[in-house]
Amino acid sequence: VVVGVMSVSELFLQNSTCVSLSAALLVLLLVYLLSNSAFRSQVTRKEPPGPRPLPLLGNLLQLDLKRPYRTFLKLSRTYGSVFTVYLGPKKTVVLAGTKTVREALIDHSEEFGEREPMRIVKETSQGCGIIWSNGECWREMRRFALTNLRDYGMGRRACEDKIIEECQKLVEVVNKFKGEALDTTKPLNYAVSNIICSMVYGSRFDYDDVEFTSMVDRTNRIIQLAASPAVQLYNALPWIGRFFNDVREMKKLSKDNQTQTLELVGRLKQTLNPHVCRGLVDNFLLRQQQLEKSQVTNSQFHDFNLVTSTISLFAAGTDTTSTTLKWALLLMAKYPQIQDQVQDELNSVVGSRQVQVEDRKNLPFVDAVIHETQRLANIVPMSLPHRTSQDVTFQGYFIKKGTSVIPLLSSVLYDDSEWEDPHSFHPAHFLDQDGKFIRPDAFMPFSAGRRVCVGEALARMELFLFFSTLLQRFRFTPEPGVSEDDLDLTPRVGFTLSPADHKLCAVTRM
């Protein structure tokens, strides 16, 4: 009897296993048939071509998940400037080349103007804030942010004074190393972050303020994790990626940032004075109070929008500019002849006085070096993902409403039909035959169109003043034992591309 019972149970287990396996195979077959149907649809509706995806996985196995932009560049040579890839089951259209990206983002800005939030970002932002929102929320928050950033000096003399003050603080920090090797990452992060903090919160922070430094360091880690293979897998296949450590860490760090931002906002709310607005947060809180008194419902001026917008401005206002400056100093150490030219021009035009924004027009080579750093560094190689707001026929291809779109900025900044020597550090890209500064149409590090970076004017001012001041005061060289040829320009993996870890020596010039 025991043997009989065991045989029946074994048979049951075998049968149940067979049923499960059959069900799984049936699901895969249906997905395969549906994907084939999608391919036939592409032919009849002239949808963008692309490599054939696998069921469920899409084209993930064909991608370099650490540097997907490189795979997309290769695919564009095969499939053209508008092509389709599947990130898991999600259909994505990639736009490559200067002409195509400009046409989509500028000439068809409405059709390609929505944002496509990554899954992990969507979970934390919940469709709020400035960067990842759409519709009325995006319009309200972007309009509010632009108005207030301008009111608090973006692109004006008031902002210039704040940056110059922070330049002096940064110079003091670098001077403390007395020419010994230093990692420029944190000093640059803290200096740049203080500019956006002064405009958003109404005050700067000391570089040893634990609350401030933890927020900056956490934000940098989130940006690095956002492009990790594990997080990308989670965005494409959440039922697989949810178990990875990088995903859990990114979610925790994002939650910690929200908690800390709520605390900062709470303290500002307690000391709010309607007659003295310290920054963007104060203006948001006052607007919120006015709407509550007027009994306005469905307002976009709620606490979560404030927190999410503040976090977005803090991250965007810290990472890209400080990372570009880090690249600039590394390139100066690697190419000392170019550093010589920068410093010679600064000596002849500015001398020992403080550099000012108005000096830019008389410093064409300095300006060209900054722009060439932005181009070569390729900080955001795939831009932030867009989404079509409606059905659109673009360059002869049909793209359905709601399709995720990647404007491949790498293909613009490295476009060999636009740049003389796209893969080299060549400041002459931004100089005419008379040595005057020019800005080609293919220079698009801030993206373009409706979703162009809200802080572009601020970033341009910061890059010029921080870079010029540092090069005026210091000579940057590799650390002892490292030659110029040894300095590695291969970027580390991250949502924004920053240099690999390194140290430089900053020797005082004046």
Residue, then its C-alpha position, 0 to 999 in steps of 0.5 A: v500500500v505504501v508503495g502504491v501511495m508513493s507511486v500515485s503521489e509521484l505520478f501526481l507530481q510528475n503530471s503537475t510538473c508537466v502541466s506547469l511546463s506546458a502552460a509556460l511553453l504555451v505562454l512563450l508560444l503566444v508571446y512569440l506569435l504576438s511578436n511575429s504579428a508585431f513584425r508583420s505590422q511593422v512591414t505593413r505600417k512602415e514602422p521603424p526597423g530593428p533587430r528581431p527580439l526574443p519573446l519576453l526578453g526583447n533585445l536585452l541579450q544584444l545590448d551592452l547593459k553597462r553602456p547601451y548607448r554604444t550598442f545603439l550607435k552600432l545598431s544605427r549603422t545597420y538600421g538607420s537613424v530611426f530604429t526599434v529595439y525592445l527593452g524586454p517587452k517594451k517597444t522603444v524607438v531610437l533616434a540617431g544623428t544630428k539631423t534626426v534628433r533635431e528634427a524630432l525634438i525641435d521641429h516635432s517638439e509636440e509629438f515627441g515632447e512627453r517624458e517616459p519615466m523609468r519604472i524605478v523612477k516612476e515608483t518614487s516620483q509617482g508622476c510628480g515633479i519637474i523632470w519625469s512628469n507630463g501634462e498639466c503637472w509638468r507645465e505648472m511645475r516647469r513654469f513655476a521653476l523657470t520663473n523662480l530660478r530667474d527671479y533668484g538670479m539664474g543668468r543674472r548678476a545676482c547669480e554670478d555673485k553667488i557663484i563667485e562667492e562659492c568659487q572662493k570657498l572652493v579655492e580655499v578647499v583646494n589650497k588646503f591640499k598644498g599641491e598634494a594629490l586630491d580627488t576633485t569629486k566631492p569638493l566640486n560636487y559640494a561647490v556646485s550643489n551650493i548654487i542650486c541650494s541657495m536658489v531653492y532653499g535660500s542658503r548655502f551649506d558648509y562642506d562639512d555639514v553632514e546633512f548636506t554632504s549625505m544628501v549630495d553623496r546619496t544623490n550621486r550614488i542614485i545616479q550611478l545606480a540608475a544605469s547599473p545592469a540590475v536596475q535596467l533589468y528591473n525597468a525592463l523585467p521587474w519580476i526578475g530585477r526586483f531581487f537585485n541588491d542595486v534595486r533595493e539600494m536605489k529605492k532605499l536611497s531615494k526614500d531617504n532623500q525624500t525623508q530628508t527633503l521633507e525635513l528641510v522643507g518642514r523647517l522652512k515652513q515653520t520659519l516662513n515669512p511672506h514678506v521675505c522669500r528666501g528661495l523657490v521653496d518659500n515661494f511654493l509654500l506661499r503659493q500653496q497657502q494662497l490656493e488653500k485660502s481660495q479653496v482651489t481644488n486639484s492644484q498641482f501645488h501640493d507637498f509631494n510635488l514640492v518634495t519631488s521637484t526639489i529633489s529633481l532640481f537638487a540632483a540636476g543642479t549638482d551632478t551634470t555640472s560638477t561631473t563636467l568640471k571634473w572632466a575638464l580638470l582631468l583633460m587639462a592634466k592630460y593635455p598640458q599644452i591646451q592648459d597652457q593656452v587656457q592659462d595664457e589667455l586668462n593671464s592676458v585678458v583677466g590677469s589676477r582679478q576675479v573672472q566675471v561672466e562679461d569676460r567670456k566674450n574676450l576668452p574664446f579659447v577658454d569658452a571653446v575648451i569648456h564646450e569641447t569638454q561638454r561635447l567629448a564628455n558626453i555626460v548624458p549619452m541617451s538624453l532622458p527618455h521621451r514618449t510620443s504624445q500622439d501617433v506620428t509619421f516621422q521620416g516615413y515611419f509610423i510611430k504609435k502614440g505612447t511609444s518610448v523614444i530615446p534621442l541618442l545624444s551620443s550620435v549628435l555629439y560624436d556625429d562625424s558629419e558635423w565634427e572634424d575630429p569627433h573622438s578627440f579633444h579638439p577645442a578648434h571645433f568651437l573656433d572659426q578661422d579667426g579664432k572667434f568662438i562659434r557654437p555649431d548646431a550639433f552641440m546639444p548636451f542639454s538636449a533640445g525642444r520642449r524638454v531642454c534642460v531647465g537649468e541650462a543658463l545656470a549651468r553655462m554660467e557655473l561652468f565658465l566661472f568655476f573652470s576659469t577661476l580654478l585654471q587662473r589659480f592652479r596648475f593641474t597635473p597627474e598625481p606622482g607616479v602617473s603620467e599624462d598618458d596614464l590618465d584614463l578617459t574611459p567613463r565609469v558606468g552611471f546614468t551620467l558618464s563621469p571619469a573613472d576614479h583618479k587624483l590630481c595635483a593642484v599647484t598654486r599659480m598666484 
